[in-house]
Amino acid sequence: MRHFRDPIGLAPGLIVNKRYSILNCVGYGSFSTVYKAADTCKDNCEVILKLARTPVCDTKYEAEVDALKKCSGVPYFPTIFENFKLKTVTCIVESDAGESLDDILTRSEKFSNENCLRIGYSLMKGLAHLHNCKVLHMDLNDGNVTLKRNGDGKISVFLIDLGNSSPSRPWKVVNLESRFTSLAVIHGKCYQEVDDLTSGTYLISIMSGMNALDPLNTQKGSRQGKTIFHSNPGKLFSSKMSWIPKIVEFCEKRDTDELDMTPVWNIFKTAVENVHPTSDITYSINENKVFID
Ligand SMILES: Nc1ncnc2c1ncn2[C@@H]1O[C@H](COP(=O)(O)OP(=O)(O)OP(=O)(O)O)[C@@H](O)[C@H]1O
């Protein structure tokens, strides 16, 4: 169970670190409060400030800063501009990663097979980058994947919230059981790279309209739902979505010395005829909000 700290309340117009003028709060999680701010040293361009209380949240702050620095310049992560500690709070200044998947799914309910493929591919590419840097995300969920419409009209996918990330070796035995934690970890297996990928496949299946956490809509909660999901994922998806269970199957291989993602990239490339996984995500706009097809 997650303990949510009281959000850090800052009034619009307040200047942080003599530079960032607070605009509005965009969200908060179990350890941080996140604001949009204008960077007064850079033509008031908009940035994100992720604030957390020091020293209680320092471990998460440091893990997030370390991981974000390893992702600098990689398209699937917000860019970290700077980070600093003040008397009572820590602050990470980063780029805007847009809107979380859970919010977008409340409007669109499910995405087309093609868009699941494109978003799923970005997700897996982001995770593969982290893993190549020997970092595990460990907290991939529908609030920590975001989509953003860029100035050129294209949609980008981001992985955010790296505060729970950890070095991948030695693999960790952790006592995790959130909605998106892989069934293997719930059953006591050490947390490995594949467990990040499994959380990714749960997300892909939710985007596709099939809920991996309760696949037959039995309302039995995620542990039983995941057991059903893993017992025969192929049966739960239509033939045009058969690429999803193939990835689930790949994730079931554990204890490999070095995870080779080549089979995963091949699954994505051949999944949907005439659709390359890097092609543009399709959407419409209604009342200034993005609706993913
Ligand atoms: N770079 C960003 N761009 C846009 N919104 C963001 C960004 N980072 C965080 N947010 C928003 O703020 C919310 C809280 O951020 P985040 O999940 O990183 O907080 P946290 O305290 O680390 O959460 P957790 O409880 O999962 O550890 C997110 O759900 C998202 O809505």
PDBQT file of the ligand as one rigid body, heavy atoms in Angstrom, charges set to zero:
ROOT
HETATM    1  N1  LIG A 301       7.624  15.420 -16.474  1.00  0.00    +0.000 N 
HETATM    2  C1  LIG A 301       6.313  15.452 -16.214  1.00  0.00    +0.000 A 
HETATM    3  N2  LIG A 301       5.476  16.029 -17.101  1.00  0.00    +0.000 NA
HETATM    4  C2  LIG A 301       4.141  16.107 -16.879  1.00  0.00    +0.000 A 
HETATM    5  N3  LIG A 301       3.540  15.624 -15.780  1.00  0.00    +0.000 NA
HETATM    6  C3  LIG A 301       4.324  15.031 -14.857  1.00  0.00    +0.000 A 
HETATM    7  C4  LIG A 301       5.744  14.907 -15.017  1.00  0.00    +0.000 A 
HETATM    8  N4  LIG A 301       6.250  14.258 -13.947  1.00  0.00    +0.000 NA
HETATM    9  C5  LIG A 301       5.187  14.002 -13.152  1.00  0.00    +0.000 A 
HETATM   10  N5  LIG A 301       4.038  14.448 -13.683  1.00  0.00    +0.000 N 
HETATM   11  C6  LIG A 301       2.673  14.365 -13.108  1.00  0.00    +0.000 C 
HETATM   12  O1  LIG A 301       2.749  14.343 -11.690  1.00  0.00    +0.000 OA
HETATM   13  C7  LIG A 301       2.205  13.123 -11.171  1.00  0.00    +0.000 C 
HETATM   14  C8  LIG A 301       3.064  12.661 -10.003  1.00  0.00    +0.000 C 
HETATM   15  O2  LIG A 301       4.375  12.402 -10.486  1.00  0.00    +0.000 OA
HETATM   16  P1  LIG A 301       5.150  11.081 -10.124  1.00  0.00    +0.000 P 
HETATM   17  O3  LIG A 301       4.306   9.883 -10.448  1.00  0.00    +0.000 OA
HETATM   18  O4  LIG A 301       6.488  11.151 -10.767  1.00  0.00    +0.000 OA
HETATM   19  O5  LIG A 301       5.222  11.278  -8.552  1.00  0.00    +0.000 OA
HETATM   20  P2  LIG A 301       5.768  10.293  -7.438  1.00  0.00    +0.000 P 
HETATM   21  O6  LIG A 301       5.536  10.928  -6.102  1.00  0.00    +0.000 OA
HETATM   22  O7  LIG A 301       7.159   9.944  -7.788  1.00  0.00    +0.000 OA
HETATM   23  O8  LIG A 301       4.795   9.084  -7.635  1.00  0.00    +0.000 OA
HETATM   24  P3  LIG A 301       4.819   7.610  -7.057  1.00  0.00    +0.000 P 
HETATM   25  O9  LIG A 301       3.779   7.626  -5.986  1.00  0.00    +0.000 OA
HETATM   26  O10 LIG A 301       4.355   6.787  -8.235  1.00  0.00    +0.000 OA
HETATM   27  O11 LIG A 301       6.207   7.309  -6.592  1.00  0.00    +0.000 OA
HETATM   28  C9  LIG A 301       2.209  12.161 -12.352  1.00  0.00    +0.000 C 
HETATM   29  O12 LIG A 301       1.206  11.190 -12.259  1.00  0.00    +0.000 OA
HETATM   30  C10 LIG A 301       1.975  13.093 -13.521  1.00  0.00    +0.000 C 
HETATM   31  O13 LIG A 301       0.601  13.363 -13.644  1.00  0.00    +0.000 OA
ENDROOT
TORSDOF 0
